[in-house]
Amino acid sequence: MQIFERLAANGFREMPGAADFVRLMAERFPGRMALVTSSPVRFVLPFLEHYQLSEYFSPHLIISEETMLAQGLKGKPAPDPYKFAMKRLHAKRLLTFEDVVPGVMSAKKAGVTVIALGFDAPNAQLFEAGGLAYPPDAYVKSYAEARQLLNL
């Protein structure tokens, strides 16, 4: 954990195009975005700061490991994190981008529309193969494809 925390403090590499995509979405949905992660906030904040994304996620809209523990929520793949994000956003509908199967499961169980991102080879293979109990609504291999899908 100490090694991971040091790496987080230095900032992880972004998935290609992720930071620009977040900025684009923030223009379209100002103040209407949440970050739902199973990670502790101490790993998330350095990443957001490194890529100048902090301004797009108010602290109460970062649903992290600490949030789930404090609220007595079950983590992914349970629907709790996404249901809580919807509550905090005062939203009846939500669009999310997920890159792992447990995240897709969590969102789909909460009734969220999911675009799966194929950055991780094992998860990408599962998304492409189909047959998942909780499949994403769409699958893209890059943020450029996500932009095309959403006509952005």
C-alpha positions as CSV (number, residue, x, y, z in Angstrom):
1,M,0.0,0.0,0.0
2,Q,2.9,2.4,0.7
3,I,4.3,1.9,-2.8
4,F,0.9,2.4,-4.3
5,E,0.3,5.5,-2.2
6,R,3.7,6.9,-3.4
7,L,2.8,6.2,-7.0
8,A,-0.6,7.9,-6.5
9,A,1.1,11.0,-5.1
10,N,3.2,11.2,-8.2
11,G,0.1,10.8,-10.4
12,F,-0.8,7.8,-12.4
13,R,-0.8,7.9,-16.2
14,E,-4.2,8.8,-17.5
15,M,-6.0,6.5,-19.9
16,P,-5.4,8.2,-23.2
17,G,-7.8,11.1,-23.7
18,A,-9.4,10.8,-20.3
19,A,-8.6,14.2,-18.9
20,D,-9.8,16.0,-22.1
21,F,-12.9,13.9,-22.1
22,V,-13.7,14.8,-18.5
23,R,-13.2,18.5,-19.4
24,L,-15.5,18.1,-22.4
25,M,-18.2,16.4,-20.2
26,A,-17.8,19.1,-17.5
27,E,-18.6,21.8,-20.1
28,R,-21.8,19.9,-21.1
29,F,-22.8,19.0,-17.5
30,P,-21.3,21.7,-15.2
31,G,-21.7,20.6,-11.5
32,R,-23.5,17.4,-12.6
33,M,-20.7,14.9,-12.5
34,A,-19.7,12.5,-9.8
35,L,-16.7,10.2,-9.5
36,V,-17.5,6.7,-8.2
37,T,-14.5,4.7,-7.2
38,S,-13.6,1.9,-4.9
39,S,-10.3,3.6,-4.2
40,P,-9.4,5.6,-1.1
41,V,-9.7,9.3,-1.6
42,R,-5.9,9.7,-0.9
43,F,-5.3,7.9,-4.2
44,V,-7.9,9.8,-6.1
45,L,-7.1,13.4,-5.2
46,P,-3.4,13.4,-6.4
47,F,-4.6,12.1,-9.7
48,L,-7.3,14.8,-10.1
49,E,-4.8,17.5,-9.1
50,H,-2.1,16.2,-11.4
51,Y,-4.4,16.4,-14.4
52,Q,-6.1,19.6,-13.2
53,L,-9.5,17.9,-12.9
54,S,-10.2,18.7,-9.2
55,E,-12.5,21.7,-10.1
56,Y,-14.9,19.3,-11.8
57,F,-15.7,17.1,-8.8
58,S,-16.8,18.7,-5.5
59,P,-15.8,16.6,-2.5
60,H,-19.3,15.4,-1.8
61,L,-19.5,14.1,-5.3
62,I,-16.4,11.9,-5.0
63,I,-17.9,8.6,-3.9
64,S,-14.8,6.8,-2.6
65,E,-14.0,3.9,-0.2
66,E,-14.3,6.4,2.7
67,T,-17.7,7.5,1.5
68,M,-18.9,3.9,1.3
69,L,-17.6,3.1,4.8
70,A,-19.0,6.2,6.4
71,Q,-22.4,5.7,4.8
72,G,-22.5,1.9,5.5
73,L,-22.7,1.1,1.8
74,K,-21.5,-2.0,0.1
75,G,-18.8,-1.5,-2.6
76,K,-18.8,-2.5,-6.2
77,P,-20.3,-4.8,-7.6
78,A,-23.2,-3.9,-5.3
79,P,-25.4,-1.1,-6.7
80,D,-24.9,1.1,-3.5
81,P,-22.1,3.4,-4.8
82,Y,-24.1,4.4,-7.9
83,K,-27.4,4.7,-6.1
84,F,-25.6,7.0,-3.6
85,A,-24.1,9.1,-6.4
86,M,-27.6,9.5,-8.0
87,K,-28.9,10.6,-4.6
88,R,-26.1,13.2,-4.2
89,L,-26.7,14.4,-7.7
90,H,-30.4,14.5,-7.3
91,A,-30.6,12.5,-10.5
92,K,-33.1,9.9,-11.7
93,R,-30.9,8.9,-14.6
94,L,-27.2,8.6,-14.9
95,L,-24.7,7.9,-17.6
96,T,-21.4,6.4,-16.5
97,F,-18.1,5.2,-18.0
98,E,-16.6,2.0,-16.5
99,D,-13.6,0.0,-17.4
100,V,-14.0,-3.1,-15.2
101,V,-16.7,-5.7,-15.0
102,P,-17.5,-5.2,-11.3
103,G,-18.0,-1.5,-12.0
104,V,-20.4,-2.2,-14.9
105,M,-22.3,-4.7,-12.7
106,S,-22.6,-2.1,-9.9
107,A,-23.9,0.6,-12.2
108,K,-26.3,-1.7,-14.1
109,K,-27.7,-3.0,-10.8
110,A,-28.4,0.6,-9.9
111,G,-30.3,1.2,-13.2
112,V,-27.5,3.4,-14.7
113,T,-26.7,3.6,-18.4
114,V,-23.2,2.3,-18.9
115,I,-20.5,2.8,-21.5
116,A,-17.7,0.3,-21.0
117,L,-14.2,1.4,-21.8
118,G,-11.8,-1.3,-23.1
119,F,-8.5,-0.2,-21.7
120,D,-7.7,-3.3,-19.7
121,A,-7.2,-6.4,-21.8
122,P,-9.0,-9.0,-19.6
123,N,-12.0,-6.7,-19.1
124,A,-12.1,-5.7,-22.7
125,Q,-12.2,-9.4,-23.7
126,L,-15.2,-9.9,-21.4
127,F,-17.0,-6.8,-22.8
128,E,-16.4,-7.9,-26.4
129,A,-17.4,-11.5,-25.8
130,G,-20.8,-10.6,-24.4
131,G,-22.7,-13.0,-22.2
132,L,-22.1,-11.0,-19.0
133,A,-25.0,-11.1,-16.5
134,Y,-24.9,-7.3,-16.4
135,P,-23.6,-6.2,-19.8
136,P,-22.8,-2.5,-20.6
137,D,-25.2,-0.6,-22.8
138,A,-22.3,0.2,-25.2
139,Y,-18.6,-0.7,-25.5
140,V,-15.9,1.6,-26.8
141,K,-12.1,1.0,-27.0
142,S,-11.1,4.7,-26.5
143,Y,-12.3,8.1,-25.4
144,A,-12.3,9.1,-29.0
145,E,-14.8,6.4,-29.7
146,A,-16.9,7.5,-26.7
147,R,-16.9,11.1,-28.2
148,Q,-18.2,9.7,-31.5
149,L,-20.8,7.6,-29.8
150,L,-22.1,10.6,-27.9
151,N,-21.7,13.0,-30.9
152,L,-19.4,15.2,-29.0
